[in-house]
Amino acid sequence: MTETRVYELRVAGRLDDRWAGWFDGLVLDASDDGTSRLTGPVQDQAQLHGILARLRDLGVPLISCQTLDR
């Protein structure tokens, strides 16, 4: 049985809003410090790995990946 968890992924660089639809409904926020944050529900590990693969394919360095307390 899997449980949907809310994740926050921080990446280096400022991702433009046009990429938001590419990340399975995660909310995309660009920060003033030159990083971006993707936040939202992830159904399971397969979906998380798909999101991470998309970041890899874009060449975007991952800074952190964590679950958020509910």
FIBA-182934 format. One record per atom (N, C-alpha, C): x, y, z. Coordinates in pm, whole numbers, padded with zeros to 5 digits, always signed. Atoms other than C-alpha are relative to their C-alpha. Example, Ala and Ser with C-alpha at 12.3 -4.5 7.8 and 13.67 -1.06 7.14 Angstrom:
// residues 2
+00089-00119+00000;+01230-00450+00780;+00090+00120+00000;-00082-00119-00006;+01367-00106+00714;-00077+00109+00073;
// end
This chain:
// residues 70
+00084-00117+00000;+00000+00000+00000;+00089+00125+00000;-00078-00123+00007;+00133+00344-00088;-00081+00115+00058;+00065-00118-00057;+00060+00676+00071;+00053+00124-00072;-00040-00125+00063;+00062+01010-00106;+00067+00087+00104;-00074-00088-00090;+00319+01239+00053;+00025+00132-00073;-00031-00131+00056;+00389+01608+00000;+00152+00016+00001;-00145-00017+00014;+00741+01672-00129;+00035+00144-00034;-00060-00127+00043;+00958+01980-00167;+00134-00035-00063;-00126+00021+00070;+01233+01960-00426;+00058+00137-00031;-00069-00127+00030;+01484+02246-00445;+00105-00029-00106;-00095+00017+00110;+01690+02287-00760;+00077+00129-00023;-00080-00116+00035;+01965+02519-00874;-00056+00060-00128;+00050-00069+00118;+01852+02779-01123;-00145+00040+00016;+00137-00050-00004;+01529+02964-01182;-00078-00060-00116;+00084+00061+00104;+01280+02748-01369;-00115+00094-00032;+00110-00084+00048;+01034+02947-01575;-00133-00070+00024;+00134+00055-00023;+00660+02899-01509;-00046-00095-00111;+00043+00086+00111;+00625+02733-01849;+00032-00147+00024;-00035+00138-00030;+00782+02418-01700;-00095-00064+00101;+00086+00051-00107;+00515+02381-01428;-00084-00121-00043;+00082+00109+00048;+00295+02152-01638;+00076-00129-00023;-00085+00115+00029;+00586+01915-01696;+00028-00083+00125;-00036+00065-00126;+00614+01820-01328;-00121-00051+00078;+00111+00072-00063;+00290+01630-01254;-00079+00084+00100;+00084-00084-00084;+00102+01923-01101;+00068+00061+00121;-00070-00064-00111;+00371+02033-00857;+00000+00152-00020;-00004-00146+00006;+00372+02405-00774;+00145+00043-00015;-00135-00047+00029;+00679+02582-00912;+00015+00143+00049;-00031-00134-00051;+00824+02881-00724;+00147+00029-00023;-00137-00045+00018;+01139+03065-00833;+00034+00096+00113;-00043-00083-00111;+01332+03224-00545;+00100+00105-00046;-00095-00107+00031;+01539+03541-00542;+00145-00046+00012;-00138+00047-00018;+01845+03337-00442;+00051-00083-00118;-00044+00072+00120;+01863+03176-00787;-00035-00148+00001;+00045+00138-00003;+01695+02849-00692;-00150-00005-00029;+00143+00021+00019;+01352+02704-00763;-00046-00111+00091;+00057+00101-00088;+01120+02495-00549;-00123-00059-00068;+00116+00075+00049;+00875+02230-00666;-00064-00065+00121;+00068+00051-00119;+00615+02142-00403;-00135-00058-00038;+00132+00057+00021;+00314+01915-00400;-00005-00148+00030;+00019+00142-00031;+00171+01568-00357;+00064-00091-00105;-00060+00103+00085;+00356+01267-00496;-00060-00133+00044;+00076+00122-00030;+00160+00940-00514;+00087-00115+00051;-00083+00115-00036;+00448+00693-00489;+00142+00024-00049;-00141-00012+00038;+00818+00632-00548;+00018+00004-00152;-00011-00003+00146;+00762+00569-00920;-00024+00140-00053;+00025-00137+00043;+00614+00916-00963;+00116+00091+00039;-00115-00080-00044;+00897+01070-00758;+00120-00020-00093;-00113+00028+00090;+01157+00898-00975;-00023+00059-00139;+00031-00064+00128;+00979+01023-01287;+00028+00150+00002;-00027-00144-00015;+00998+01382-01160;+00150+00025+00004;-00145-00015-00008;+01365+01339-01072;+00066-00024-00137;-00053+00026+00134;+01431+01196-01420;-00021+00120-00092;+00025-00120+00082;+01272+01503-01580;+00099+00111+00035;-00100-00100-00041;+01498+01730-01375;+00136-00036-00059;-00126+00047+00057;+01796+01520-01485;+00005+00028-00150;+00005-00020+00145;+01687+01539-01849;+00016+00148-00038;-00017-00144+00023;+01673+01919-01822;+00140+00049+00038;-00133-00040-00045;+02022+01924-01670;-00005+00093+00121;+00017-00087-00117;+01891+02095-01354;+00056-00070+00123;-00056+00063-00120;+02103+02021-01043;-00100+00000+00116;+00087+00016-00117;+01901+01889-00748;+00077+00043+00124;-00061-00044-00125;+01981+02064-00420;-00051-00085+00117;+00056+00080-00108;+01742+01880-00189;-00135-00058-00042;+00130+00066+00019;+01440+01649-00181;-00045-00047+00137;+00048+00038-00133;+01234+01618+00133;-00151-00006+00004;+00143+00003-00022;+00889+01530+00254;-00033+00109+00101;+00045-00105-00091;+00692+01800+00433;-00100-00057+00099;+00096+00043-00102;+00503+01745+00756;-00138+00048-00040;+00137-00037+00035;+00129+01755+00712;-00059+00087+00106;
// end
